[in-house]
Amino acid sequence: CIPTWETIFTAMFMHASILHIGGNMIFLWIFGNNVEDAMGHVKFLGFYILGGIAALALQVAIGPHSTAPTLGASGAIAAVLGGYILLYPRARVLTLVLIIFFFTVIELPAWVMLGVWFAEQAVFGAANLTNPTGGGGGVAYFAHVGGFAVGLLTIKLLATRRKSLPPPSPVY
């Protein structure tokens, strides 16, 4: 039996489904390497763990009597997103846009893409879509908000080796 305090860490590395881990790994792959380069491997690991702990803390503070399990690295990855938006706000992010049956890929500035993502998390959390019986599927939206906030607040303290990103592709 695992002591209760250890579940804070083990839950960060467990996922509810292959889609859950896949989504997290895509965001980590796209944004994590630049944030890690800006602070180094050891600081990045501490930043990641701190983001996960803060994410869980906010989720528990919002719903202390919830019986839904809180699993996944989403809160820690949200901290990475919070750091990225401050370090590289104008970096271009390839984004899939789907409108009914039409889809395209466009480049958006990181601050737009991540800003929209954060606003969505905050609105869904405020609308109580966290409740599995309320139609939200048990997504811990406030964990995402908490992780993102910690990323915003701590990135400038830890990112000492910020490297500039290549300029966006030329427009013809």
C-alpha positions in Angstrom: 0.0 0.0 0.0 1.4 3.4 -1.0 1.4 6.1 1.6 -1.0 9.0 0.8 1.8 11.6 0.3 3.4 9.5 -2.4 0.3 9.5 -4.5 1.0 13.2 -5.2 3.9 12.0 -7.3 2.7 8.7 -8.6 -0.6 10.2 -9.9 1.5 12.6 -12.1 2.8 9.7 -14.1 -0.4 7.6 -14.4 -3.0 8.3 -17.1 -6.7 7.3 -17.6 -6.3 6.2 -21.2 -4.0 6.1 -24.2 -5.6 9.3 -25.5 -4.9 11.0 -22.2 -1.2 10.2 -22.2 -1.0 10.9 -26.0 -2.5 14.4 -25.6 -0.1 15.1 -22.8 2.9 13.9 -24.7 2.0 16.0 -27.8 1.9 19.1 -25.7 5.1 18.2 -23.9 6.9 17.4 -27.2 5.8 20.7 -28.8 6.6 23.0 -25.9 8.7 21.1 -23.4 12.1 21.0 -25.2 12.4 24.8 -25.5 11.5 25.4 -21.9 13.9 22.7 -20.8 16.7 24.2 -23.0 16.0 27.6 -21.2 16.6 26.2 -17.8 18.6 22.9 -18.0 17.6 19.3 -17.2 17.7 19.5 -13.4 15.8 22.7 -13.0 13.3 21.6 -15.6 12.6 18.4 -13.6 12.0 20.5 -10.5 9.9 23.0 -12.4 7.8 20.1 -13.8 7.3 18.4 -10.4 6.4 21.8 -8.8 3.9 22.4 -11.5 2.3 19.0 -10.9 2.1 19.6 -7.2 0.6 23.0 -7.5 -1.9 21.7 -10.1 -3.0 19.0 -7.7 -3.2 21.5 -4.8 -5.5 23.8 -6.6 -7.7 21.0 -7.8 -8.0 19.6 -4.3 -8.6 23.1 -2.9 -11.5 23.7 -5.3 -13.1 20.2 -4.8 -11.8 18.9 -1.5 -14.6 16.3 -1.2 -14.3 15.0 -4.8 -14.1 11.2 -5.1 -12.9 11.3 -8.7 -9.3 10.3 -9.0 -6.9 13.0 -10.2 -4.5 11.3 -12.6 -2.1 12.5 -15.3 0.7 14.9 -16.1 -1.6 17.6 -17.4 -1.0 20.0 -14.5 2.7 19.7 -14.8 2.6 20.1 -18.5 0.3 23.2 -18.0 3.2 24.7 -16.0 5.4 24.1 -19.1 2.8 25.9 -21.2 2.7 28.8 -18.7 6.5 29.1 -18.9 6.5 28.8 -22.7 4.0 31.6 -23.2 6.3 34.0 -21.3 9.5 32.9 -22.8 8.4 32.6 -26.4 5.1 34.6 -26.9 5.7 35.2 -30.6 6.9 31.8 -31.5 4.7 30.3 -34.2 2.8 27.1 -33.4 1.3 24.9 -36.1 -2.3 24.5 -35.2 -5.0 22.2 -36.6 -8.2 24.1 -37.1 -11.4 22.1 -37.6 -14.7 23.7 -38.6 -17.4 21.0 -39.2 -15.9 19.0 -42.1 -13.3 21.6 -43.1 -9.9 21.5 -41.5 -6.6 23.3 -42.2 -3.3 23.9 -40.5 -2.3 27.4 -39.6 0.5 29.1 -37.7 -0.6 31.0 -34.6 1.6 32.9 -32.2 2.1 31.0 -29.0 0.4 33.6 -26.9 -2.8 33.2 -29.0 -2.9 29.4 -29.0 -1.9 29.0 -25.3 -4.1 32.0 -24.3 -7.1 30.4 -25.9 -6.3 27.1 -24.3 -5.9 28.7 -20.8 -9.2 30.6 -21.2 -11.0 27.4 -22.2 -9.6 25.6 -19.1 -10.7 28.5 -16.8 -14.2 28.7 -18.3 -14.8 25.0 -18.3 -13.6 24.8 -14.7 -15.8 27.7 -13.6 -18.8 26.0 -15.4 -18.2 23.0 -13.2 -17.5 20.7 -16.1 -15.0 19.0 -13.7 -17.8 16.8 -12.3 -17.9 13.4 -14.1 -21.7 13.3 -13.7 -22.0 16.9 -15.0 -20.8 16.1 -18.4 -17.1 17.0 -18.1 -15.8 13.5 -18.1 -13.8 14.2 -14.9 -11.2 16.5 -16.5 -9.3 18.4 -13.7 -9.6 21.8 -15.3 -8.4 23.6 -12.2 -5.3 21.4 -12.1 -4.5 22.9 -15.6 -5.2 26.4 -14.3 -3.0 25.8 -11.2 -0.1 24.4 -13.2 -0.3 27.1 -15.8 -0.2 29.8 -13.1 2.8 28.3 -11.4 4.6 28.2 -14.8 3.9 31.9 -15.3 5.1 32.7 -11.8 8.3 30.7 -11.7 9.7 30.6 -15.2 11.6 33.8 -15.0 13.3 32.6 -11.8 14.5 29.4 -13.4 15.0 30.1 -17.1 18.6 31.5 -17.2 19.7 30.1 -20.6 17.0 31.4 -22.8 17.8 30.8 -26.4 16.0 32.7 -29.1 13.8 30.7 -31.5 14.3 30.9 -35.2 12.3 33.6 -37.0 8.9 32.5 -38.4 8.9 31.4 -42.0 8.8 34.3 -44.5 5.4 35.4 -45.8 5.3 35.8 -49.6 
